[in-house]
Structure formats: C-alpha cells, structure tokens
C-alpha cells in the first residue's frame, strides 16, 4: 500500500487536479511531502456523490473545494512533480461543523 496524506483542498487547478494543504500524514509514509502538494486524481470516492465522474473544472470545484480529503499516493509524476492519488472525501470533524 502507498503513502497516505490528507488535508483541505485549497484550490482546483484543472478538471482532474487540485492543490492540497497537507495537514495529516500516515505514520508509516516512506516519502516526504511538502506543506502543499499538487494532486492529480487517479480515482475519487465521494459518499455524497457516489456517481461522480471526471468532468469539468467547475464540477470538481463544487465537489472538492474546501473539503477535507485523504489521498492514497500511487506515485509522484517526475515531469510535473504532482502526486497521482486515489482521493477520498471525508466528513469534517465535529468541531468544524
């Protein structure tokens, strides 16, 4: 299994990429990650919109911007320095509601 990181989505970059403010790390991660990372979506799982498909940048913004997500890192793209991840939308902790 790959590394795991999580945090709030700061901004949407394209129809399949966003900027993540990395606030959570799995303890057994093998690599180091910056405070912000560009994430390219390999797969997305949103329990509120289970039929979500890769569509437009605006759709992705509505689905993810400001939400807390966890990312299972598949690999880092050496050309773009972006992380290719499976993305999971999480329910915010109680104190953020």
N, C-alpha and C positions, 0 to 999 in steps of 0.2 A: 504494500500500500504506500502511496506517496505522502508527501508532507501535507499538513493542513494549516491554513491561516484563516483569519476572519476579521470582520470589522464592517463599518458602514460604507456604503457606496457613495463616493464623493461626487462623481460626475460620469456621464455617459460619453464615450469617445466615438464610437461607431455603432452599427447595428448589432455587433457581437463583441464589443469591448467596452470596458469601463475602468475607472480609477478607484482603487480601494484604499481606504485609510486602514492600515494593518494595526489592529489593536489586540489581537489574540493569536497565539501560536500554539501548535501542539508541542508538548514537551519532548517528543521523540523526533522532531524535524531533523533532517540531515543537512539542509542548506540554510543559509542566512537570507533574510528578507528585509527590504527597506521599510521605512515608515509609510510610504505609499508605493503601490505596485500597479502596473497596468495589467489587467486581467482580460484574456481572450477566452470566451466561453466555448468549452467543448460540449457541455451538456448543462441544462438548467432544470432545477426542480423547485417549483413554487406550489406549495399545497393550496394556496388560494386560487391559483390559475393553473391547474394541472395540464391543461391543453396548450400551454404556452409554446409557441414555435418561434424560431428565429425570423423576425420580420423587420420592422423599421427601427431606426434610432429612437424615434419618438415612442414607439411601443416599449422598447427596452427601458427608456427613461421612466415611463409610467410604472413599469413592473419592478424596477430596482432602485431608482434614485432615493437616497436617504434611508434605505432599508439595511438591516444588518444581514450579512450573508457569510456563509462559510465556504471556503474554496478548497477542494481536494486537488492539489497541484499534480498535474500529469508530467509537465516538463517546462523548461524555460526556452522560448524561441530565441536562438542565438542571433538571428538577424534583427529582430525588433526589441529584444530584451524583455518581452512580455511573457507573463506566465499563462500557460494554457491550462485551464482548470475546469473541473466539474463544479458547478455553482449551486448552492442550496440556500434558499431564502428562509431565514429563521424568524420566529416570533420574537419581538423585542422583550427584554427582561421586564418584569413588573414595574420597576421604578421608572421606566421610560414611557409608560402608557399615559 
